[in-house]
Amino acid sequence: MTLDLLHNRLAAFLTNLECLDMAGQRDALVGEILETGGRYDPPPETPHARHLFEISLHGVSAAGTDEADAFRAWKRAARAMTFESASAGA
């Protein structure tokens, strides 16, 4: 039941993101991370940092070379997870 609720919240969040422009999507993502205990890890601001932007939310993790890339990767992974769980339940 808990896993089902997680996927329902993830699906609802993804649906709501589609109604927003990019700035609104970023704000929604940051808000959701703060509300649910997700993670947003930007690289350190040092000249030799070898760390990617990392996002982890609703059991979905992704990384990218910059914030926008990490966000796009997270949305792709979240859609795939939602689609896989929906087809597994059918």
N, C-alpha and C positions, 0 to 999 in steps of 0.2 A: 504494500500500500504506500509506504514512504517513497519508494522508487517511482511509483506511478504519479504521485503528487509532484515529485521533482520534474518529471518529464512534462507534466501538464503546465507547470510554471514556466519551464523552458519554452515550450511551444507558444504559450501566451506572450511571453516576453519577445520572442522572435516575430510574432504577428504584429505586436505593437511597434517594434522597430521599423517595420516596413512603412508605417504611417508618418515617419519623421524624416527630416532632412539630416544630413551628416552631423551637423552640430547638435541637433536634438538626439540623434542616436548615441553620440559620444556622452552627452549628459545622462541619458537613460542608462547607458552601460555603467558609468561611474556610480550612479545612484544605486543600481542593482547590486554592484559589487559591495558598496558600503552597507546596504540593507541585509545582504545574505551572507556576508563573511567571505566573499570571493577575494581574489588577489589580482592586483595590478602592479607589476614590477617593471618600472622603467630602468634602463641601464644607468649606471652611475655617470655623473657628469665629469669624467676624466678623459684626457686625450687618448688614452690607450685602452679604453673599456672594450671588452670583448663579450658583451652581454647583450642579448636581444630584449626587446619589449616582450613581456609575458603577461598573459591574461588567463585567469582561471575562474570560471563562474558556472554554477549549476552542473558540476562534474565534467565540464568541457574545458580543456586547456589548449592554448595556442600561443605561438610566438611569431614575431616579425621583426624586420629590420628597423621599422619605426612604428609609431603608435597606430597609424592608419593601416599599415600592413598587418599588424597583430590583430587589429579589430576585424579586418576582412577575413583573416585566417580563422578567427574565433567564430565568426558568423557561419563560414563554410562548414566547420567542424560541428557546430551546434545543429545546423540544418541536417547534416548527414546523420547525426545521432538521433534526432527527432524522427527523421524519415525511417531509419533502421528500426527504431523501437515501434513505430506505427505499423510497419510491414511485418514485424515479428509477431505482433499481437493479432494480426488478421488471420 
